[in-house]
């Protein structure tokens, strides 16, 4: 596993001031030990750690399912082209699909807009024993909606609910929502994949240059890039207001995808290990029935 101090560096301390430019986006800035290595050697080390964590995650997910007291919700937020889809694919490749579910949230429907902003996310929460992954999440309602406040009009909120305290009230809603989940056995693990503007440009150009990546490019992504500074501010505000003791934010470097995947896997495994999971034990009468079954099978 990765060193504790490395993980601590990317954990947002509750109540601390958040400036995204203080968090590195690439491997060469991420860790002193990595900087001593060539990039190829660093990638080899990261690959070994990732493979170990994938194996541990598969075991942990099985125990989570058998224990049936807790669930895990992984929240992935990022600017476009930061690597959310690839992170899900590589980190969870060894997990039993029966114990894992992924939801990606797009523009809300008319039905969803007629409910409170958390309603559509509540419906997709993981049940006990499962890992749920939100590819974008309820935080979009204090990110894209904050950058484009005209989107609030579609929600038909009462005028008196849209005053000066509106965004702070939404942060309170998010904190209370996650506190409720925590109290009821859902561990929320939140990641912001911190990609640089220069790296996003490279990835957009790659989508334009390679035929098999054309489908990934959207003119809307380019339009949102024009609001880069506003999004950075919105993320800083949201992360600062909602990083708590039970549900902290992790600001993970995203310019190098192998760094992102290794750190995300490591943090998830660490958090699951804190749950004290155990396989259920059977009462004496149930054990006696197992012995009866064994005797019948052996007598055949």
N, C-alpha and C positions, 0 to 999 in steps of 0.2 A: 504494500500500500504506500501511498505518498506520505511524505513527512507532515506531521501535525502543523508545523509552522507554515508550510506552504498553503494548506487548506485555510488556516486562520487568516492569511493575507488576503484571501478572496471572499471572506465572510464579512458581511456588513454588520458591524456592531450596532445593536439597537440604540437609537438615540443619537448616533453619530452623524456628522455632516457628510453628505455624499457628493463627490465630484467624480464623474466617470473618467475624466482624464487622469485621475490619480491611480486608476486600475490599468494594468498593462493589457494589451490586446494580442501580443505575440509571445512565442516561447522564449525568445532571447531576453525578454524583460521579466519573464514570469518567475524564474527561480535561479538562485546563485549556482546551484549544482548543475543545472542544465546549461548555463552559460559557459561552463568549463568544457562542455562537450561540443563536438561538431554536430550540425543539425541532423545528419544521418544517424549518428550514434544516439543522440537524444531521442530520435524517433524509435529506435530499437528498444531503448529502455522503456519508453512510454507504451510501446506495443506489448511488452511483457507484463507491465502493470495492468493494462487494459484487459489482457487475456485472463489474468488472475482474478480481476474484479468481476469479469463476466461469469466466470465459473462460480465465484462466491455469490453473485447476484442470483444465479439460477437456483442455488441451494437455499438462499435466504427466501426467495419467492415461494419455494415449495413449503418451507417451514411456516411462512406467513399464512399460506393457504390452510395448512394443517392446524395451526394454532387457532385461527378463526376469531381472533379478538381485535385485530388491528387491520387497517388498510393504509395504503401509501398513495399520496397524490403528488406527482411530479409536475411542476409548472415550468414550462419553457417559454420565455419571452425574449425577443430580439428584434433588431432591425432586419429588413429583408436581406436574404442571401447570407445570413450569419451561420447557417448550417443546422437548423433545428431538425429537419427531416433526417439528415444524415446521422445526427447524434442519436435519434431514436432508433434508427436502423442498426447502428453499430453497437450501441450500449446494450440493447435489449435482445440481441440476436439469439442469445442462449436461453431466454426465458420461455417457459411453457405458455403458448398463446392463450390457453384456457384461464391463466391467472393474471392476464395483463390486457388492458384495453386502452385504446388511443382515441382521443377526440380532437378534432380541429374545428375551431369556431370561425365562421365567416360572418358576413353581414346578417344581422338579426332579421328574422321573419316578422310579418305583421303580428302573428300570435305572440311571439317573444316580446315584441315592443309593447304589447298590452299588459305585460307583467312587469314586476320590478326587475332591475338589471341583472340580478343574481339568479333569477329563476331558471334560465336555460342551462346554467352551469350546475345548479343543484341537481338537475335531472341526470347529469352525467357523472356524478361522483362515484368512485369505486366502492363496491360493497366490501364487507369484511373479508379479509383473506386475499384481496386483489391489489394489484398495482394499477393505478390510473394515470394516464399521461395526458396533460392538456397542452396541445400544440397551439400556443396562444391561449388566453384564458380570460377570466373576469377582470384582469388588469387592463384589458383593451379599453374598458369603460373609463379609465383615468389616463389613458395614453392617446389612442387615436381620437377619442371623443374630446379630449382636452385640446389636442392640436387643431381639431376641426369642431369647434363648439356648436356649429350649425347643425350637427348631427343630433343634438339634444332635442331639436324641434320634432323629430320623428317619434320621440318617446312620449310626447303629449304630457309632460310633467306640469303640475300646477305652477303658475308663475311665481308664487311665493316660495317654492322649493329651489329656485335658481338664483339665490342671492349671493352675497360675497363669501359665505361659508360653504358654498356648494361642494367644492372639491375636498375640503377638509372633512366634511360630512361623509363623502364617499370613501375617503381613506378610513374613517372610523367604521363604516359598514364593512369594509374588507377585513379590517383587523378583528372585528367582532365575529365575522363569518369564520375566519380561520381559527379564532379562539374556540368557537363552538365545535368545529371539526376536531380540533386537538382534544377537547374534553371528551369527545365521543369516540376516540380511538383512531382518528385519521391523522397520520403524520404528513404535513405539507412541506415539500422540499422545492424551493423556488430558485430558478436559475435565470440570470440575464446573460446571454451570450454576447460578449462585448467585442463586436467587430469594428474595425476602423473604417472611416469613410473611404480611404484609399483602397482597402481590401474589398469593400463592397463594389467599388467601381470595377476592379479587376474581375470579379465574379460576374457582374452584369455583362461585361465585354465578352467573357468566355461563353456566356449563354448566347450571345449574338454571333460569335465566331464558329461555334460548333453546331452542326446540323441537329445532332441528337439532344441538344440542350435548348433548342429554340422554344420548345413548349414551356420551358420554365420561365421564359421572359414575359413580363407584363408591363405594358406602358404605365399602368397604375403604380408599379414599383418605382419607376423613374420619377413619376410625379411626386411620390411621397419622399423621395430622396431630396427634393427641393426644400423639404421641411426638416432637414437633418437637425439643425440646431434646436428647433422647437421640440423635436422628439427627444433629444438628449436631455433637455431641461425637464420634460415631462417624466422621463425615466428617473432622473435624479430625485425629483419631488416624490414620486411614488415609492421608490426604493427606500428613501430616507424615512418616509412616513409609515411604512408597513414592514420594516425588518424588525421582527420581535424575537424574544428568547425562544419561543416554541416554533416559530416559522421564520427563520432568518433568510435573507437573500444571499446568494452566492453570485458574484460578478466574475464570470469565467472568461479567460482569453479566447477569442474566436477567430483570429486571423490564421491560426494553424489548426486545422480540424482535428488532428491527432491529439493535440493538447486538450481541446475542448472535450473530446470523447473520454479521454483518460480521466480528467478531473471530474466530470459528471458521474461516471461510473463509480469512482472512488468515494465520492461524497454520498451517493445513494446507499452504497454498501455500508458505510460508516453509520449513517442515520438508522438504517434497518437494524443494525447490530445493537443499537441502544434500546431496542424495544423489549429485550429479554424474551425473545420468542422460544417456544418449546413445543415439542410434539406432545399431543394429548396422551395421558395415561388412562388405562381402562380400570374400572372398579373390579374387585375380586370376582363377582358373579360373571362379568363379561369375559374375564381371563379364563374362568372355568369353562365357559362355552367354547372358547378357542381351543382348549385342550381336548374337549369332546370332538370338535371338528377334526383336529389333528389325528386323534385315535381312529376315527371313521375312515379318513383318507389313507392312513397307514395300513388299515386292515383290508383294504380293497385288493 
